[in-house]
Amino acid sequence: MNLANSTFIDLFAGIGGFHQALSHFGAKCVFASEIDKHASQTYHDNYGIVPVGDITKIDEKDIPAHDILCAGFPCQAFSISGKQKGFDDVRGTLFFDIVRILQYHSPKLILLENVKNLAKHDGGNTLKVILTHLKELGYAVHHQVLNASHFGVPQNRERIYIVGFHHSIKKEHFNFPIGDNNPVCVFDILEKNPTIAPIQRDDVVFKHTYESIFDNEGRKVLPNKPIQIGIVGKGGQGERIYHTDGHAITLSAHGGGIGSKTGLYYINDQIRKLTPRECARLQGFPENFKINPRDAQAYKQFGNSVAIPVLKAILQQI
Ligand SMILES: C[S@@+](CC[C@H](N)C(=O)[O-])C[C@H]1O[C@@H](n2cnc3c(N)ncnc32)[C@H](O)[C@@H]1O
């Protein structure tokens, strides 16, 4: 499929992870929808497009024709930390807004992303319902859980990716990329002069020592996964401390603790969270990406976003 002359719509657009990946291959965005005004602002600042709001209020006939539909539809209903209500939860039913848009427009390609737990939710039934609907609409569907860690960014982020090809383009076979698993680490994405205060706590406990490992030629051997070395407080969510030779934990849009949304890292003999720019790098956003000026919003937006290098690798396969 030639992405360069394609058009796409960006549903549940957030700050445009899909937009980044698709425009990298020359595809053009013709419509975006995002209900959160701060995310919409960031989207507009970066792409010059004002997303329409609540997709449930948009008539599919008012959406322009397009070749590709992408959606990182809200995951809370399916995530382990949510209450797992699935389709009973109104956020779960947002999938059916995707269905009615597909029914009307029949784009050639569908790209969806969701939390890994979607595959196991309700004993696998939720995913089955999703795939069945897409098949009934004439799509050959493929799904795979992929970890951003294997695609050149030091973030442990496992997500399910669903790709659907409309029967009109006759593409039955598709192999998901496996990633190159190149060694990277948190140290690689750190800002040189971060404007973020280290935490000041007297209940820090370093539980495990970690010595950097070097090969015969003096190069650091990186384990390509998070390395927890300590805790603060009780060591709950946002209270775990990681080494910068390893990967970051999954960025999240919610969650508390003093290291909320990013986790804590031991950097230059101090302990701190990651900065919004460092979060942008962990999701593969380019250096010229305009970050929301409100830190709380920026952290939430990067926690919600999709890992762009994974999408690019999937699109490369397509
Ligand atoms: C998991 S995030 C997707 C993030 C996006 N893929 C990105 O790269 O930034 C889901 C997004 O859906 C938005 N959303 C939730 N309900 C919506 C609705 N009814 N209409 C439009 N957007 C909605 C949320 O505000 C959130 O930004």
The ligand as an SDF file (V2000), in Angstrom:
LIG
                    3D

 27 29  0  0  0  0  0  0  0  0999 V2000
   -5.3110    6.3770   24.8680 C   0  0  0  0  0  0  0  0  0  0  0  0
   -5.5410    8.0380   24.4350 S   0  0  0  0  0  0  0  0  0  0  0  0
   -4.9790    8.0660   22.7690 C   0  0  0  0  0  0  0  0  0  0  0  0
   -3.7530    8.9040   22.5900 C   0  0  0  0  0  0  0  0  0  0  0  0
   -3.2460    9.0290   21.1710 C   0  0  0  0  0  0  0  0  0  0  0  0
   -3.1490    7.7660   20.4800 N   0  0  0  0  0  0  0  0  0  0  0  0
   -1.8900    9.7170   21.1420 C   0  0  0  0  0  0  0  0  0  0  0  0
   -0.9710    9.2750   20.4550 O   0  0  0  0  0  0  0  0  0  0  0  0
   -1.7100   10.7170   21.8430 O   0  0  0  0  0  0  0  0  0  0  0  0
   -7.3030    8.1450   24.2400 C   0  0  0  0  0  0  0  0  0  0  0  0
   -7.7920    9.5660   23.9540 C   0  0  0  0  0  0  0  0  0  0  0  0
   -9.1880    9.5040   23.6530 O   0  0  0  0  0  0  0  0  0  0  0  0
   -9.7660   10.7180   24.1020 C   0  0  0  0  0  0  0  0  0  0  0  0
  -11.2300   10.5250   24.1710 N   0  0  0  0  0  0  0  0  0  0  0  0
  -11.9280    9.8410   25.1260 C   0  0  0  0  0  0  0  0  0  0  0  0
  -13.2330    9.8580   24.8550 N   0  0  0  0  0  0  0  0  0  0  0  0
  -13.3810   10.5360   23.6920 C   0  0  0  0  0  0  0  0  0  0  0  0
  -14.5050   10.8910   22.8950 C   0  0  0  0  0  0  0  0  0  0  0  0
  -15.7360   10.5330   23.2530 N   0  0  0  0  0  0  0  0  0  0  0  0
  -14.3010   11.5940   21.7620 N   0  0  0  0  0  0  0  0  0  0  0  0
  -13.0380   11.9750   21.3870 C   0  0  0  0  0  0  0  0  0  0  0  0
  -11.9340   11.7050   22.1280 N   0  0  0  0  0  0  0  0  0  0  0  0
  -12.1030   10.9810   23.2610 C   0  0  0  0  0  0  0  0  0  0  0  0
   -9.0740   10.9620   25.4320 C   0  0  0  0  0  0  0  0  0  0  0  0
   -9.1920   12.3110   25.8400 O   0  0  0  0  0  0  0  0  0  0  0  0
   -7.6440   10.5220   25.1230 C   0  0  0  0  0  0  0  0  0  0  0  0
   -6.8420   11.6150   24.7390 O   0  0  0  0  0  0  0  0  0  0  0  0
  1  2  1  0
  2  3  1  0
  2 10  1  0
  3  4  1  0
  4  5  1  0
  5  6  1  0
  5  7  1  0
  7  8  2  0
  7  9  1  0
 10 11  1  0
 11 12  1  0
 11 26  1  0
 12 13  1  0
 13 14  1  0
 13 24  1  0
 14 15  1  0
 14 23  1  0
 15 16  2  0
 16 17  1  0
 17 18  1  0
 17 23  2  0
 18 19  1  0
 18 20  2  0
 20 21  1  0
 21 22  2  0
 22 23  1  0
 24 25  1  0
 24 26  1  0
 26 27  1  0
M  CHG  2   2   1   9  -1
M  END
$$$$
